[in-house]
Amino acid sequence: MSVLHPDVLTADATGALPVRVVGKDAVLGGAEAAWAAANDFTGKAGQLLVLPGADGAVAGALFGAGDRFDPMAARGLAARLPAGLWRLDGVDGEAASQAALAFALGAYRFDRYKSRPAQGPRLAAPGVDVQPLLNIASACALAREMVDTPAGDMGPLQIETIAREIAEAHGAALSVITGDALLEENYPAVHAVGRAAAPHRAPRVIEIGWNLDQTGLPLVALVGKGVVFDTGGLDLKPAAGMRNMKKDMGGSAHVLALGRLVMQAGLPVRLVVLVAAVENAVSGDAFRPGDVLSSRKGLTIEIGNTDAEGRLILADVLTRAAEHNPDLTLDFATLTGAARMALGPELPPLYTDDEALAADMLAAAAAVGDPLWRMPLWAGYRSALETEIADLKNDSSAWAQAGSVCAALFLQKFAPETGAWAHMDIFAWNPRARPGWPEGGEAQGLRASFEMLKRRFAVRQ
């Protein structure tokens, strides 16, 4: 997989054109004021005005800050400025660093299938340490590119290949259990969900282990849902609901990207990254509504709906994570449409019963402009998982309006009991295009999680 172009950010401002950040109703002078008036530029937040030079070439730009400059607004500049090298004037300190990262996030383009990829602008950020920012932007680009890639080119094997490349680059161990070997190694739910796929798209459990010999360090487990395409199984989705199901592996993309960030930063932790990669396909061997599945934990699960498959595969890999006795577990999954109904596409719900972790996650999210919203693990809805013939069921028809909460309660039954656990029900997608946020894959909760991990576990010197 490609990464964000390393030249999108540089500390060298030689030859860079200025983008001057100005507030609302800023006083301008001379020809600049006349040009601004002619183009109705008043410095409102997000306004951009390219300035011509005497020779007709681009000489610079004005960027509106409104009443107060939001560094994340620089994300839109990468989609609106002409190609070339630019620098931000009027922004200093931490705001300059945050704006540089925002610009790099906005520079992402999914052009794998374009015959003529467009050339975008670049940003000079003198005085800013750009490499850590490039690492974060590249991690987000990796997650987004994995989500954007069509399912025909992003199957379980391709996810395994990306995991292998990440592990090899950082000296981490990798193990992969594929196909019928999942039954031998006690991942029955993963096998059941993925067994209907073609042999070359066989289900698998991918595990990365890093720093595991450093027994004095805390252990962090990252767990991701990797459904490379979700037809809904025998409870088939309608065409509109199936159209973007290439993105149902967004959880796996997020934990691989986050795991890479942890290893790049050298955080003083032991790290385990677990991905269940499957295709929820339809064939004569597909699991059925009414079936009762086994799980790695030993709990039996009645299938109320084959389209609630993500929680099934997560049950097995969360149980595997528990076997490592982690101090902290984070799972990412494009799990429920109910989360979108509750909070929309831009605000992922965060579930945890650990108050300290909730506070740390929300503080980190606010600090880096990567929003999360805490939702309750409401005990009153646990009865929605009860069934007469098994230990629990995978759908929550009794509480259909609380689908995201019930899915989180289901996962809680399999989450590690050592340390803290948090679940993020992400959308991993921009449903509408706007400057800096193109329609398609989006990283959500990734930067917030990395910031929280950095704050909890000081960077190794």
Secondary structure, 3 states (H helix, E strand, C coil): CCCCCHHHEECCCCCCEEEEEEECCCCCCHHHHHHHHHCCCCCCCCCEEEEECCCCCEEEEEEEEECCCCHHHHHHHHHHCCCEEEEEECCCHHHHHHHHHHHHHHCCCCCCCCCCCCCCEEEECCCCCHHHHHHHHHHHHHHHHHHHCCHHHCCHHHHHHHHHHHHHHCCCEEEEEECCHHHHCCCHHHHHHHCCCCHHHCCEEEEEEECCCCCCCCEEEEEEEEEEEECCCCCCCCHHHHCCHHHHHHHHHHHHHHHHHHHHHCCCCEEEEEEEEEEECCCCCCCCCCCEECCCCCCCEECCCCCCCHHHHHHHHHHHHHCCCCCEEEEEECCCHHHHHHHCCCCCEEECCCHHHHHHHHHHHHHHCCCCEECCCCHHHHHHHCCCCCCEECCCHHHHHHHHHHHHHHHHCCCCCCCEEEEEECCCEECCCECCECCEECCCCHHHHHHHHHHHCCCCC
